[in-house]
């Protein structure tokens, strides 16, 4: 890539695993923010981003403008007696 992509130096946003003291909902919001950064990237439609994703055995996180993890499950509230 000839110029730095908007994700440069912000990879913590794109990581698939939960950070310490981070709720599942916060993790999902963080990854949605990463997705928005990725979608606005002028390099998104270049082949180099796609090549990077394809070189990873099991891509997780935000890659090529897509979130590669399932969204958080809604917690079921226990009915009070």
C-alpha positions as CSV (number, residue, x, y, z in Angstrom):
1,X,0.0,0.0,0.0
2,X,1.4,3.4,-0.9
3,X,-0.2,5.3,2.0
4,X,-1.1,4.4,5.5
5,X,-4.7,3.1,5.8
6,X,-7.0,4.6,8.4
7,X,-6.7,1.5,10.5
8,X,-2.9,2.0,10.9
9,X,-2.1,2.3,14.6
10,X,-5.7,1.4,15.6
11,X,-5.6,-2.4,15.4
12,X,-6.9,-2.7,18.9
13,X,-10.4,-1.7,17.5
14,X,-10.3,-4.5,15.0
15,X,-9.3,-7.4,17.3
16,X,-11.9,-10.1,17.7
17,X,-11.3,-11.0,21.3
18,X,-12.8,-9.3,24.3
19,X,-10.5,-6.8,26.0
20,X,-10.2,-7.0,29.8
21,X,-13.2,-5.4,31.6
22,X,-15.1,-5.1,28.3
23,X,-18.6,-6.3,28.1
24,X,-19.8,-8.3,25.0
25,X,-21.9,-5.3,24.0
26,X,-18.9,-2.9,24.3
27,X,-16.9,-5.4,22.2
28,X,-19.6,-5.4,19.5
29,X,-19.8,-1.6,19.5
30,X,-16.0,-1.4,19.2
31,X,-16.0,-3.7,16.3
32,X,-18.8,-1.7,14.6
33,X,-16.7,1.4,15.0
34,X,-13.8,-0.5,13.3
35,X,-16.1,-1.6,10.5
36,X,-17.1,2.0,9.9
37,X,-13.4,3.1,9.7
38,X,-12.8,0.2,7.3
39,X,-15.8,1.0,5.1
40,X,-14.6,4.6,4.7
41,X,-11.1,3.5,3.8
42,X,-9.9,4.6,0.3
43,X,-7.9,1.3,0.1
44,X,-10.9,-0.9,0.8
45,X,-11.5,-1.9,-2.8
46,X,-7.8,-2.5,-3.5
47,X,-6.7,-6.1,-3.7
48,X,-4.1,-5.7,-1.0
49,X,-6.6,-5.6,1.8
50,X,-8.3,-8.7,0.5
51,X,-4.9,-10.5,0.2
52,X,-4.2,-9.8,3.9
53,X,-7.5,-11.4,4.9
54,X,-7.0,-14.4,2.7
55,X,-3.5,-15.0,4.2
56,X,-4.9,-15.6,7.7
57,X,-6.0,-19.2,8.4
58,X,-9.1,-18.2,10.3
59,X,-9.8,-14.5,10.0
60,X,-11.6,-13.0,13.0
61,X,-12.3,-9.4,13.8
62,X,-12.9,-6.8,11.2
63,X,-11.5,-7.5,7.8
64,X,-12.3,-5.8,4.5
65,X,-15.2,-3.9,5.9
66,X,-16.9,-7.0,7.4
67,X,-17.2,-8.2,11.0
68,X,-16.1,-11.8,11.2
69,X,-17.5,-12.8,14.6
70,X,-21.1,-13.4,15.7
71,X,-22.9,-10.5,17.5
72,X,-23.4,-10.8,21.2
73,X,-26.3,-12.8,22.5
74,X,-29.0,-11.0,24.4
75,X,-29.2,-12.1,28.0
76,X,-32.4,-13.6,29.2
77,X,-33.7,-12.0,32.3
78,X,-34.8,-14.3,35.1
79,X,-38.4,-13.9,36.0
80,X,-38.8,-12.8,39.6
81,X,-41.2,-14.7,41.7
